[in-house]
Amino acid sequence: MLESYLIILFLGNAAGILSPAILETIQHFLAGLPSSDLAQGKDVLSGQYHLSFDFLVVGVGSAGSVLANRLTENPEWRVLLLERGKDETFVTDIPLLAPVLHITDYVRVYKGEPRPRDAPGGGYCLSMIDGRCNVITGRAVGGTSVVNFMIYSRGTSYDYDGWEALGNPGWSYESVLPYFIRSERCRLIDKDVRYHGYDGELDVTTPPYATPLRDRFLKAGQELGYDLIDYNSDKYIGFSTVQANLRYGHRVSASKAFLRPIRDRTNLYLSKLSTVTKIVINPQTKSATGVQFVKDHKMYFASATKEVILCAGTFNSPQLLMLSGIGPKDHLSSLGIPVIEDLPVGFNLQDHVSMSALTFLVNESVSVVEPRVGSNPVNFLKYLKEGTGPLTIPGGAEALAFINANSYMKKTQAEKSKYNYNQHVNIYKNKHVFPNVTSITVNRDFFKTYPHVNTSKLTAKDHYPDIELVLGASSLAGDISGSYRGLLGLTEDFYKEVYSGYEGHDSFMIVPVLLRPKSRGRITLRSANPWDPPIVDINYYDHEDDLNTMVQAIKIAIEVASTRAFKRFNTTLLPVPFPGCKHVAFKSDAYWACVARHVSTNLGHFAGTCRMGTRDNSGVVDHRLRVHGIGGLRIVDASVMPTIVVGHTNAPVYMIAEKASDMIKKDWKGSAS
């Protein structure tokens, strides 16, 4: 009751959805309230500085939560979870507030290394503060699933068949599909029943509320010749409403799904606000024996009689390995770290770079504008009482499109000829003149004519998306509080120059996302001090094909907004050239390439830094996720992905943990404590 009163009191009269200051005040206040979460009365430390368990799970995010659930099904196995963060509160439950959570204690913000425009390969994140990309990960019981946009997207069969082809038996799509199904509690209406589970812990559904923009986006896809699909089935190309981890309009994190139902198991132990600083490895046997961790400024040692399992994520898992003497020999030696095993840890960093400033103005009140949503107490009451209303839109994302650029060239040629696009200029009542988006000339050099192509017989390559478009119910024009641009890391100068005069205007965005990047980055240690953050070389657009594909993605997004479906709202592209790109022709390919380098955003889909594969194929872990050359040490998180999936990474992490739990159970079958 107190929490309900607080949210109405603080939010109902807010000038925006939530200003950072108000959110931080609420969050710190609620941090002192009693939590109903896991085993609150169980003090795993109890004054002891040396503890022993069967399994140590380092990092209680999506993977760690699944492992905790599955491993403690054996009552004889004692499992200790070590998590740097704390329990979530109702603030993290509100789906629309996901972009605001970067200012709370539930995230850790890293800063990517800058790369200026004149550097080899060209620059990226040039309009970000200090020219550095924001790199954000979760820091909570539940990990990134507590702060992400909740989108449930598995990827394609080509992704997992590709993993197996790289020398990882047992990771084909046929092999991993049962693990997706196992954890899912599907509540979708339009679905392919063959590909979904209904008795698992993780809710998957569509948001209970939609703006009129969602319907327009889906109709635009149909107008361009695309099907409406269940993208978690065997259909990978098409348009869809988002599938999200929601329950009655509230976020379903890994903690809610997998930990809260088992909080009374007596063999499950959780130590929060605990930072692991080193994996302890016996140099003679080259086996992990435990970990050192710090809590309340005190150092503890926990030993594992069976395994240490790293679930610390794409940045922290490689950091811990290298701090513990497992990693590239030359790099570790340069920092004075004794080398126990020479492995390519930290290489192969991959991410889905995006461009989150493609803004379209509309002439009706159909989008999410902070003051309008935040000043109406009905929105909060509907959320609290009914689990519906605009606050249930996951991060503001309403719909997705998965597209193959080459296939689009073929498909749209025939479809677009059916429609007559009127070209005109719209005069608005304010000082700005907005050219209608349908009048914008798109360079169609890459839209070649294929007069003899039967588009119903697409090749497998045509079925494999390389572009995602995410429909956002709002845009930076509606970001009055500054929370969203703070998440992206954009400078205030950029925001003022582009959006001055448009603040609060109804608008939406279509975010183009690069799904199959060829560029690779790297994680390295800043020092041998475990409290120093790692160096993140994200390396966007290092491969020129990535930039070319992003340019195509931006232009396709404009094509979507150019359809008759969006004419209803007189949809217009924000006509302001971006700073840093005014030296090239507005809307040209060179202009969009410049924009991509200046606004290089991400969705938090970092993967690959502890690659699964054979040692000869630059692997850090084998196909059973065991660290090469080290006994008793396994890695279970997104860092083991050899290639990033064509989809959002949270669902695959749940799958990886489900599969890992079966591997671990098989390896220790018949073994008691």
BELVEN-V757369 format. One line per field, one symbol per residue. phi: phi as a letter, one per 40 degrees, with the letter a starting at -180 (. if undefined). A space follows every 10 residues. Layout:
phi=???
//
This chain:
phi=.ccccccccc ccbccbdacd cccccccccc ccccbccdfc cccccfgcbb bbacbbbchb cccccccdcc ccccccccbb bbbccbccbc ccccdccdcc ccccccbbbc bcccbcdccd ggcafcccdg gbccbbbcba chgcccbccg cbacgbcccc ccdccchbcg bccdccddcc cdccbcbccc acccbbbbbc cbcbacdcba cccccccccc ccccgcccbc cbbcbbbiba cccbcbbfgb dbcccccbbd cbcccccbbb bcfbbcbacc bccccfbcbi bcabafgbcb bbbbcbabbc bcgccccccc dcccgbicdc ccccbgcdcc acbccgcgcb accbbcbcbb cbbbcbbcbd cccccbcdcc cccccbgagc ccccggcbab bbbbdcccdc ccdcccccbb ccbabbbccc ccbbcccccc cccbdccccb cbccccbccd cccbcbbbbb cbcbaccccc cgccccccgc ccccccccbd gbdgccaabb ccbccbcccb babbccaccc cccccbccgd gccccccccc ccccccdccc ccccdccdbf cbcdcccccg bccbcdgcdc ccccdcccbb babgccagcb dcicccbgcb bccbgccdgb cgbbbbaccc ccbccciccc cccdcdcccc cccccccbdg ccc
//
